[in-house]
Amino acid sequence: MSADTTGGADGDGAAVSRETIPERGDQSLLEVRDLDAGYGDLQILTDVDMDVADGEYVTIVGPNGAGKSTVMKSVFGLTTHMGGTVTFEDEDITGLRPEEIIHEGIGYVPQNHNVFASLTVRENLEMGAYILDEVPQDALDAVFDRFPILEERQTQKAGTMSGGQQQMLAMGRALMLDPSLLLLDEPSAGLAPDLVDDMFDRIDAINDDGTAILMVEQNAKEALRRCDRGYVLANGQNRYMDDGDVLLNDEQVRQDFLGG
């Protein structure tokens, strides 16, 4: 089944529509091709193509129910695979279990239930390195350098922390294995407005230090403002792909997906 190709066109500053999305496989860290996926017998994604280059910052936006989070979960082995391939660092990881995908160098921060509420901050971070024989002190120090509040609150139960602090903890735990690619699902969801910019700044800094980012974000305008490239999904299919600022300034994309 082919994706919807209505909307913007290549050229004149307009976003690239589905029918002209170029393949970037030669330079891709992550390559998703013709992905069909869902939950049980329910198909959500159809023929989805997506790439993330080494060190790139890519955002997925689109309306509610478009399949954005399902893309993230599919990359991380949390959905029913129905077709297509997911390749990471030139290795086919299609159908691997999450614990195997972690070994490949991908970290994942889900939107909900992303900390162990009954464990302390430090125990949560140590869980991020559970596949290793011992917790690497240098990785722990690096997380504390990035999120000083976590060092201050090491002995605090994660469930008693604020939403923003829990989000930092979830990202810190995912960074304990120094992944090449970090998947972030709605990192600003539920945060107070004055904390959203700070969260985006922290994500920018993670990317600036060399970690590639693939992010789903409800705050589409701000996400596109900051990322290198963006994908617009609708009804489980690719609709547009282009540089973040091109999508942000495309009249059709703004009208259809960004609220004008």
C-alpha positions as CSV (number, residue, x, y, z in Angstrom):
1,M,0.0,0.0,0.0
2,S,1.5,3.3,-1.0
3,A,1.5,6.3,1.3
4,D,-0.6,9.5,0.8
5,T,1.3,11.9,-1.5
6,T,-0.9,14.9,-1.3
7,G,0.6,18.1,0.1
8,G,3.8,19.9,-0.5
9,A,6.2,19.4,-3.3
10,D,10.0,19.5,-3.7
11,G,11.3,22.9,-4.7
12,D,10.5,26.5,-4.0
13,G,11.1,26.0,-0.3
14,A,8.2,23.5,0.1
15,A,8.6,20.3,2.1
16,V,9.3,17.1,0.3
17,S,6.2,14.9,0.0
18,R,6.1,11.1,0.4
19,E,6.5,10.3,-3.3
20,T,9.9,12.1,-3.5
21,I,11.5,11.2,-0.2
22,P,15.1,10.3,-1.0
23,E,16.9,7.2,0.3
24,R,19.8,8.0,2.5
25,G,21.0,4.5,3.3
26,D,24.7,5.1,2.5
27,Q,25.0,7.6,5.4
28,S,22.4,6.2,7.8
29,L,23.0,5.1,11.3
30,L,19.4,3.9,11.5
31,E,17.5,2.9,8.3
32,V,13.8,2.0,8.3
33,R,12.4,0.7,5.1
34,D,8.8,-0.2,4.1
35,L,7.9,-0.8,7.7
36,D,4.5,-2.3,8.5
37,A,3.9,-2.8,12.2
38,G,1.2,-2.6,14.8
39,Y,-0.1,-4.5,17.9
40,G,-1.5,-8.0,17.5
41,D,-3.6,-8.1,14.4
42,L,-4.0,-4.3,14.3
43,Q,-1.7,-2.6,11.7
44,I,-0.7,1.0,12.5
45,L,2.2,1.7,10.2
46,T,2.2,1.2,6.4
47,D,5.4,1.4,4.3
48,V,7.1,3.8,6.6
49,D,10.6,4.9,5.6
50,M,12.9,6.8,8.0
51,D,16.6,7.5,8.4
52,V,18.9,8.9,11.1
53,A,22.5,9.7,10.3
54,D,25.3,9.4,12.8
55,G,25.0,12.3,15.2
56,E,21.8,13.6,13.5
57,Y,18.8,15.1,15.4
58,V,15.5,13.9,13.8
59,T,12.0,14.7,14.9
60,I,8.7,12.9,14.1
61,V,5.6,15.0,14.2
62,G,2.0,14.6,13.1
63,P,-1.5,14.4,14.5
64,N,-2.6,12.2,17.4
65,G,-3.0,8.6,16.3
66,A,-0.6,9.1,13.3
67,G,1.7,6.2,14.5
68,K,4.5,8.4,15.8
69,S,5.2,6.5,19.0
70,T,4.6,3.2,17.1
71,V,7.6,4.0,15.0
72,M,9.8,4.4,18.1
73,K,8.4,1.2,19.6
74,S,9.0,-0.7,16.4
75,V,12.6,0.3,16.2
76,F,13.0,-0.9,19.8
77,G,11.3,-4.2,19.2
78,L,8.0,-3.5,21.1
79,T,5.4,-4.0,18.4
80,T,4.2,-6.7,16.1
81,H,6.4,-6.7,12.9
82,M,4.4,-7.2,9.8
83,G,6.8,-6.3,7.0
84,G,9.8,-4.2,6.0
85,T,13.2,-3.8,7.7
86,V,15.0,-1.9,10.5
87,T,18.7,-1.6,10.1
88,F,21.1,-0.1,12.6
89,E,24.8,0.4,11.8
90,D,24.4,-1.8,8.7
91,E,23.0,-4.7,10.8
92,D,19.5,-6.0,10.4
93,I,17.8,-5.6,13.8
94,T,14.3,-6.4,12.5
95,G,12.4,-8.5,15.1
96,L,15.1,-8.4,17.8
97,R,13.9,-8.1,21.4
98,P,14.5,-4.9,23.3
99,E,17.2,-6.4,25.5
100,E,19.1,-7.4,22.3
101,I,18.6,-3.9,20.7
102,I,20.1,-2.3,23.8
103,H,23.3,-4.3,23.1
104,E,23.4,-2.8,19.6
105,G,23.7,0.8,21.0
106,I,20.1,2.1,21.0
107,G,18.6,3.7,24.1
108,Y,14.9,4.3,24.5
109,V,13.0,6.7,26.8
110,P,9.2,6.0,26.7
111,Q,6.6,8.7,27.4
112,N,5.0,6.9,30.4
113,H,6.2,4.7,33.2
114,N,9.8,5.5,32.4
115,V,11.3,5.3,35.9
116,F,11.2,2.7,38.6
117,A,9.2,4.6,41.2
118,S,10.1,2.5,44.2
119,L,13.8,2.6,43.5
120,T,16.2,5.4,44.4
121,V,17.6,7.7,41.7
122,R,21.0,5.9,41.9
123,E,19.3,2.5,41.7
124,N,17.4,3.6,38.6
125,L,20.7,4.7,37.0
126,E,22.3,1.5,37.9
127,M,19.4,-0.4,36.2
128,G,20.4,1.4,33.0
129,A,23.6,-0.6,33.0
130,Y,22.1,-3.9,34.0
131,I,23.5,-5.8,31.0
132,L,27.1,-5.1,32.2
133,D,28.9,-7.0,34.9
134,E,29.3,-3.8,37.0
135,V,28.1,-0.3,36.8
136,P,30.7,1.9,35.0
137,Q,31.6,4.8,37.3
138,D,32.6,7.0,34.4
139,A,29.1,6.6,32.9
140,L,27.5,7.4,36.2
141,D,29.8,10.5,36.6
142,A,28.9,11.6,33.1
143,V,25.2,11.4,33.9
144,F,25.7,13.4,37.1
145,D,27.7,16.0,35.2
146,R,24.8,16.3,32.7
147,F,22.0,16.3,35.3
148,P,23.4,17.6,38.6
149,I,20.1,17.4,40.3
150,L,20.3,13.6,40.0
151,E,23.5,13.5,42.0
152,E,22.0,15.7,44.7
153,R,18.9,13.4,44.9
154,Q,20.8,10.0,44.6
155,T,19.0,8.5,47.6
156,Q,15.5,9.9,46.8
157,K,12.8,7.5,45.6
158,A,12.2,8.2,42.0
159,G,8.4,8.2,42.4
160,T,8.6,11.3,44.7
161,M,10.4,13.4,42.2
162,S,8.8,16.1,40.0
163,G,7.8,15.3,36.4
164,G,10.8,17.1,35.0
165,Q,13.2,15.4,37.4
166,Q,11.8,12.0,36.5
167,Q,12.3,12.8,32.8
168,M,15.9,13.7,33.4
169,L,16.3,10.5,35.4
170,A,14.8,8.4,32.5
171,M,17.2,10.1,30.0
172,G,20.1,9.6,32.4
173,R,19.3,5.9,32.7
174,A,19.1,5.5,28.9
175,L,22.5,7.2,28.6
176,M,24.3,4.9,31.0
177,L,25.4,2.6,28.2
178,D,26.5,5.6,26.0
179,P,24.1,4.7,23.1
180,S,24.8,5.9,19.5
181,L,21.1,6.6,19.1
182,L,18.6,7.8,21.7
183,L,14.9,7.4,21.1
184,L,12.8,10.0,23.0
185,D,9.0,9.6,23.0
186,E,7.3,12.9,23.9
187,P,10.0,14.2,26.3
188,S,8.1,17.5,27.1
189,A,4.8,15.8,27.8
190,G,3.3,16.8,31.2
191,L,6.1,19.3,32.0
192,A,5.2,22.8,33.2
193,P,5.7,25.4,30.5
194,D,8.7,27.0,32.2
195,L,10.5,23.6,32.1
196,V,9.9,22.8,28.5
197,D,12.7,25.0,27.1
198,D,15.1,23.6,29.7
199,M,14.3,20.0,28.6
200,F,14.9,20.9,24.9
201,D,18.2,22.5,25.8
202,R,19.3,19.4,27.6
203,I,18.3,17.3,24.5
204,D,20.3,19.7,22.3
205,A,23.3,19.2,24.5
206,I,23.1,15.4,24.3
207,N,23.0,15.7,20.6
208,D,25.9,18.2,20.5
209,D,28.0,15.7,22.4
210,G,27.6,13.2,19.5
211,T,24.5,11.1,20.3
212,A,22.0,10.8,17.5
213,I,18.4,11.6,18.5
214,L,15.1,10.3,17.1
215,M,12.3,12.1,18.9
216,V,8.5,12.1,18.9
217,E,7.3,15.4,20.2
218,Q,3.9,17.0,20.7
219,N,5.4,20.5,20.7
220,A,6.0,20.2,17.0
221,K,7.0,23.8,16.2
222,E,9.7,23.9,18.9
223,A,10.9,20.4,17.9
224,L,11.2,21.3,14.2
225,R,12.9,24.6,15.2
226,R,15.7,22.7,16.9
227,C,16.2,19.5,14.9
228,D,18.2,18.8,11.8
229,R,15.4,17.0,9.9
230,G,11.8,16.1,10.5
231,Y,9.2,13.6,9.3
232,V,5.5,14.2,9.3
233,L,3.4,11.1,9.7
234,A,-0.4,10.9,9.1
235,N,-2.5,7.7,9.3
236,G,0.5,5.6,9.9
237,Q,2.3,6.7,6.7
238,N,5.0,9.1,5.6
239,R,3.6,12.4,4.5
240,Y,6.5,14.8,4.4
241,M,10.3,14.8,5.1
242,D,12.7,17.7,5.0
243,D,15.0,19.9,7.1
244,G,13.3,21.0,10.3
245,D,13.2,24.7,9.3
246,V,11.7,23.9,5.9
247,L,8.9,21.9,7.4
248,L,8.3,24.6,9.9
249,N,8.0,27.3,7.2
250,D,6.0,25.2,4.7
251,E,2.6,26.7,4.3
252,Q,0.8,23.4,3.7
253,V,2.6,21.6,6.6
254,R,1.8,24.5,8.9
255,Q,-1.9,24.5,7.9
256,D,-2.4,20.8,8.0
257,F,-0.3,19.8,11.0
258,L,1.1,22.7,12.9
259,G,-2.0,24.8,13.6
260,G,-1.2,27.5,11.0
